[in-house]
Amino acid sequence: MIPLLILGLLKQNPGSHGYELLSLMEERHYKYIVNFTKGSFYYNLQQLEEKKYIEKVNQSESTRETNNYIITESGNREFEKLMFKYGSKTDYINLSFYIAMLFGNEYNENELKKS
């Protein structure tokens, strides 16, 4: 679930750094949907980078060095895969469905209707 949240937030906020993404998750009260800690967030961020779903970009406007990220093309495909996994129609509705719907506007809704 956490990778879906990170990828979705990066689609909405390209060039954000980890702390910004974590702050957005806290501001939007995602903790009521999925259990995450600061450690699990940064672990998932690192895993997404290692899998080349996100990449660091340089932000030269500040003197302080930060790791800003953008979603890659393979990250977009992974986002769509996760959206399909968690946003598909099932016999019952659970929290996974609601998490996927947080980024419903970032995904082709016709793909969700097919399942």
C-alpha positions as CSV (number, residue, x, y, z in Angstrom):
1,M,0.0,0.0,0.0
2,I,2.8,2.5,0.9
3,P,4.3,2.2,-2.6
4,L,1.0,3.2,-4.1
5,L,0.7,6.2,-1.9
6,I,4.3,7.3,-2.6
7,L,3.9,6.9,-6.4
8,G,0.5,8.6,-6.4
9,L,1.9,11.6,-4.4
10,L,4.8,11.9,-6.8
11,K,2.5,11.9,-9.8
12,Q,0.6,14.8,-8.1
13,N,3.7,16.5,-6.7
14,P,6.7,15.8,-9.0
15,G,10.1,17.0,-7.6
16,S,9.1,16.6,-4.0
17,H,11.5,15.4,-1.4
18,G,10.9,12.6,1.0
19,Y,9.9,14.8,4.0
20,E,7.4,16.6,1.8
21,L,5.8,13.3,0.8
22,L,5.7,12.1,4.4
23,S,4.2,15.4,5.5
24,L,1.5,15.1,2.9
25,M,0.7,11.5,4.0
26,E,0.3,12.8,7.6
27,E,-1.7,15.9,6.6
28,R,-4.1,13.8,4.6
29,H,-4.5,11.4,7.5
30,Y,-3.4,8.3,5.4
31,K,-2.5,6.7,8.7
32,Y,-6.1,5.9,9.2
33,I,-6.1,3.9,5.9
34,V,-2.7,2.2,6.1
35,N,-0.3,1.7,9.0
36,F,3.0,3.4,8.3
37,T,5.9,4.8,10.3
38,K,8.7,7.2,9.3
39,G,10.9,4.2,9.0
40,S,8.6,2.2,6.8
41,F,8.0,5.2,4.6
42,Y,11.7,5.8,3.9
43,Y,12.3,2.1,3.5
44,N,9.6,2.0,0.7
45,L,11.0,5.2,-0.8
46,Q,14.4,3.5,-1.0
47,Q,12.9,0.3,-2.5
48,L,11.1,2.3,-5.2
49,E,14.3,4.1,-6.1
50,E,16.3,0.8,-6.2
51,K,13.6,-0.7,-8.5
52,K,13.9,2.4,-10.7
53,Y,10.3,3.4,-10.2
54,I,11.4,6.8,-8.9
55,E,14.6,8.8,-9.4
56,K,16.4,11.6,-7.8
57,V,16.5,15.0,-9.5
58,N,18.6,18.0,-8.7
59,Q,17.0,21.0,-7.2
60,S,19.5,23.8,-7.4
61,E,17.4,26.5,-6.0
62,S,18.4,25.8,-2.4
63,T,21.8,25.6,-0.8
64,R,20.7,22.7,1.4
65,E,21.1,19.3,-0.3
66,T,17.8,17.4,-0.5
67,N,16.8,14.3,-2.3
68,N,14.0,15.3,-4.7
69,Y,12.2,12.6,-6.6
70,I,10.2,12.2,-9.8
71,I,8.3,9.1,-11.0
72,T,9.8,7.3,-13.9
73,E,8.1,5.6,-16.9
74,S,8.4,2.2,-15.2
75,G,7.1,3.9,-12.0
76,N,4.0,5.0,-13.9
77,R,3.5,1.4,-15.1
78,E,3.9,0.1,-11.5
79,F,1.4,2.8,-10.3
80,E,-1.1,1.6,-12.9
81,K,-0.5,-2.0,-11.8
82,L,-1.1,-1.1,-8.1
83,M,-4.1,0.9,-9.0
84,F,-5.5,-2.1,-10.8
85,K,-4.7,-4.4,-7.9
86,Y,-6.2,-2.2,-5.2
87,G,-8.9,-0.4,-7.2
88,S,-10.5,-3.3,-9.0
89,K,-14.1,-4.1,-8.4
90,T,-14.5,-6.9,-5.9
91,D,-17.4,-8.6,-4.1
92,Y,-16.8,-6.4,-1.1
93,I,-15.3,-3.0,-0.6
94,N,-12.3,-2.7,1.8
95,L,-9.7,-0.1,2.7
96,S,-7.5,-1.1,-0.2
97,F,-10.3,0.2,-2.5
98,Y,-10.4,3.5,-0.8
99,I,-6.6,3.9,-0.9
100,A,-6.6,3.4,-4.7
101,M,-9.4,5.9,-5.1
102,L,-7.2,8.6,-3.5
103,F,-5.5,8.7,-6.9
104,G,-8.5,7.8,-9.1
105,N,-8.0,11.0,-11.2
106,E,-4.4,9.8,-12.0
107,Y,-5.6,6.5,-13.6
108,N,-7.7,5.7,-16.6
109,E,-11.1,4.8,-15.1
110,N,-12.0,2.6,-18.0
111,E,-9.3,0.2,-16.9
112,L,-10.9,-0.2,-13.5
113,K,-14.3,-0.9,-15.0
114,K,-13.0,-3.8,-17.0
115,S,-12.4,-6.0,-14.0
